[in-house]
Amino acid sequence: MKLIYLALTTMLLVGCGGEEFQDLRDFVKNSGADMRGKIEPPPEVKPYEYFAYVNDTDLPDPFKPRKESRSGGGTGGANQPDVDRPKEALEEYPLESLKMVGYLYRNKVGYAVIRATDGKLHRVQVGNHIGMNFGLIKEVNETEIIIKEMVQDSAGAWTERDSSMQLLE
């Protein structure tokens, strides 16, 4: 008897649920029928065109320096810094890692207070060297330090570059 009730209940449940979600099933079945993914063809690969370098052209030789050296025997030119002078304490640090944290004015001379990355404080004035690019302090005032650096380009010539360091608030 229990078996008959179970069979009837199952048939009743199957019969009731068949039509209820038919429209949803039809939508899901037909929604992707018109959609097909389109993949664009890859771009056309152009063949490599090599350049035959010939010495009799007007083009400069890419394997030789473009600037002539200005001094007699070596590279460097007229702006070459004095590499033989003794280094000052703040020339061990990159300029970007140093911070101006104060300003002092004593005996008509302005001094900047610099904090290095190791936490030590240094007092500098006009004429001191700072940074790793042969930086020379040209001006010290209440808000900034003006520095002239000497940098070497790829051809070996030395050029001047102006930098500044602002007082931290």
Backbone torsions as a table, in degrees:
resi	resn	phi	psi	omega
1	MET	NA	-43.3	178.1
2	LYS	-60.8	-34.4	-178.8
3	LEU	-66.2	-37.2	-179.5
4	ILE	-69.4	-43.4	178.3
5	TYR	-62.0	-39.3	178.8
6	LEU	-63.8	-43.2	-179.5
7	ALA	-66.2	-43.0	179.8
8	LEU	-66.2	-41.5	179.3
9	THR	-63.2	-41.9	179.6
10	THR	-63.4	-45.4	-179.2
11	MET	-64.7	-37.9	179.7
12	LEU	-64.8	-43.0	179.1
13	LEU	-66.7	-39.6	179.6
14	VAL	-67.6	-39.2	-179.0
15	GLY	-68.2	-35.9	-177.5
16	CYS	-74.8	-36.3	-172.3
17	GLY	-83.8	-5.3	-172.7
18	GLY	-69.7	-42.7	-173.9
19	GLU	-93.4	-15.1	-170.3
20	GLU	-63.3	-43.4	-176.9
21	PHE	-111.4	24.7	-176.9
22	GLN	-64.8	-39.9	180.0
23	ASP	-64.5	-34.6	177.0
24	LEU	-68.7	-41.4	177.9
25	ARG	-63.7	-39.7	178.6
26	ASP	-65.2	-40.5	179.4
27	PHE	-62.6	-46.4	-178.9
28	VAL	-64.1	-39.5	-178.7
29	LYS	-66.5	-38.2	-173.7
30	ASN	-96.4	-10.0	-174.8
31	SER	-66.7	-33.4	-178.7
32	GLY	-96.1	5.5	-175.5
33	ALA	-67.2	-38.5	-176.9
34	ASP	-88.1	-8.5	-174.9
35	MET	-97.2	121.8	174.4
36	ARG	-130.6	131.8	179.6
37	GLY	-68.0	138.8	178.1
38	LYS	-114.1	125.5	177.5
39	ILE	-110.5	123.9	179.4
40	GLU	-70.3	146.5	178.6
41	PRO	-67.4	150.8	179.6
42	PRO	-64.6	154.3	179.3
43	PRO	-65.7	152.6	-179.0
44	GLU	-71.8	130.3	-179.7
45	VAL	-86.4	121.6	179.5
46	LYS	-83.8	141.4	178.6
47	PRO	-69.0	147.5	-179.6
48	TYR	-68.2	130.7	176.6
49	GLU	-107.7	113.0	-178.5
50	TYR	-83.7	157.5	179.5
51	PHE	-112.2	122.4	178.6
52	ALA	-88.0	110.1	-179.7
53	TYR	-82.2	123.0	-179.0
54	VAL	-120.5	137.0	-174.6
55	ASN	-65.9	-21.2	-176.4
56	ASP	-89.8	12.4	176.4
57	THR	-86.3	170.8	179.2
58	ASP	-83.2	-3.1	-178.6
59	LEU	-76.0	142.7	178.3
60	PRO	-71.1	152.0	178.0
61	ASP	-69.5	120.4	-176.3
62	PRO	-71.5	-8.6	-176.6
63	PHE	-103.2	8.0	177.6
64	LYS	-120.5	147.6	178.2
65	PRO	-60.7	144.5	-177.3
66	ARG	-85.2	-23.0	180.0
67	LYS	-103.5	138.5	175.3
68	GLU	-81.5	147.2	177.2
69	SER	-75.1	141.8	-176.2
70	ARG	-90.2	-19.6	179.7
71	SER	-98.3	162.3	-171.2
72	GLY	-55.9	-64.4	-169.7
73	GLY	-101.6	-23.2	-173.7
74	GLY	-130.3	-177.5	177.1
75	THR	-82.3	165.3	176.0
76	GLY	130.0	-49.8	178.1
77	GLY	83.6	-170.2	-173.8
78	ALA	-73.2	-25.2	-175.9
79	ASN	-89.9	8.6	-174.3
80	GLN	-59.7	129.1	180.0
81	PRO	-73.7	164.1	178.5
82	ASP	-79.0	101.3	-177.8
83	VAL	-83.3	-10.3	-177.8
84	ASP	-91.7	-9.3	-179.4
85	ARG	-72.5	154.4	178.9
86	PRO	-66.9	139.7	-179.5
87	LYS	-77.1	145.0	175.3
88	GLU	-90.9	167.2	-172.6
89	ALA	-61.3	-39.5	-175.7
90	LEU	-81.9	0.8	176.3
91	GLU	-83.0	-2.1	176.6
92	GLU	-82.6	-14.3	-172.6
93	TYR	-111.2	144.5	170.6
94	PRO	-64.8	145.5	-176.8
95	LEU	-60.0	-33.4	-178.3
96	GLU	-67.6	-22.7	-177.5
97	SER	-89.0	-10.0	-179.8
98	LEU	-90.8	145.9	-177.9
99	LYS	-127.6	132.9	173.1
100	MET	-84.5	118.5	-175.6
101	VAL	-115.1	-4.0	-179.8
102	GLY	-168.2	170.8	178.9
103	TYR	-141.3	135.7	178.3
104	LEU	-125.3	146.5	175.2
105	TYR	-129.7	115.1	-174.5
106	ARG	-143.6	130.8	-179.7
107	ASN	52.9	43.3	178.1
108	LYS	64.1	22.8	178.2
109	VAL	-126.3	132.1	178.0
110	GLY	-91.3	134.5	178.6
111	TYR	-122.5	142.3	172.9
112	ALA	-104.5	143.9	175.6
113	VAL	-102.6	122.3	-175.7
114	ILE	-113.8	135.0	173.8
115	ARG	-104.3	124.0	177.9
116	ALA	-85.7	172.5	-177.6
117	THR	-66.8	-22.3	178.0
118	ASP	-83.9	1.4	177.2
119	GLY	92.6	-7.8	-179.3
120	LYS	-75.2	146.7	177.3
121	LEU	-100.1	139.7	-179.5
122	HIS	-130.3	141.2	176.9
123	ARG	-103.9	125.1	-178.6
124	VAL	-127.0	158.4	177.8
125	GLN	-141.3	179.2	178.5
126	VAL	-58.6	132.2	179.8
127	GLY	103.2	-18.0	176.2
128	ASN	-75.1	156.1	177.0
129	HIS	-101.8	147.0	-175.1
130	ILE	-151.1	144.8	177.7
131	GLY	83.9	172.6	-175.4
132	MET	-93.6	-0.6	-179.5
133	ASN	-109.9	41.3	177.3
134	PHE	54.6	42.2	-178.3
135	GLY	-69.9	131.9	178.4
136	LEU	-116.9	125.2	-179.1
137	ILE	-74.6	119.7	-177.9
138	LYS	-98.3	-29.4	-178.2
139	GLU	-153.4	141.5	175.1
140	VAL	-128.5	124.6	173.7
141	ASN	-135.1	-173.6	-173.0
142	GLU	-63.3	-24.5	-172.9
143	THR	-115.5	-18.6	-176.5
144	GLU	-159.2	167.4	174.2
145	ILE	-119.0	131.8	176.1
146	ILE	-100.5	128.0	-173.7
147	ILE	-127.3	137.9	172.7
148	LYS	-106.4	118.0	179.2
149	GLU	-105.1	155.2	175.9
150	MET	-115.4	119.0	-179.6
151	VAL	-121.5	150.3	-177.3
152	GLN	-105.0	130.5	178.7
153	ASP	-86.4	-177.7	-175.0
154	SER	-66.7	-21.9	179.0
155	ALA	-87.4	-5.6	177.7
156	GLY	97.3	0.3	-179.9
157	ALA	-85.2	143.6	179.9
158	TRP	-93.5	134.0	177.6
159	THR	-130.2	154.7	179.6
160	GLU	-87.9	145.7	176.7
161	ARG	-139.6	130.0	178.9
162	ASP	-89.3	135.6	177.3
163	SER	-133.8	164.3	175.3
164	SER	-144.6	159.3	178.8
165	MET	-130.1	122.8	-177.0
166	GLN	-90.1	150.1	175.8
167	LEU	-71.3	130.2	176.7
168	LEU	-75.1	137.6	179.6
169	GLU	-76.2	NA	NA
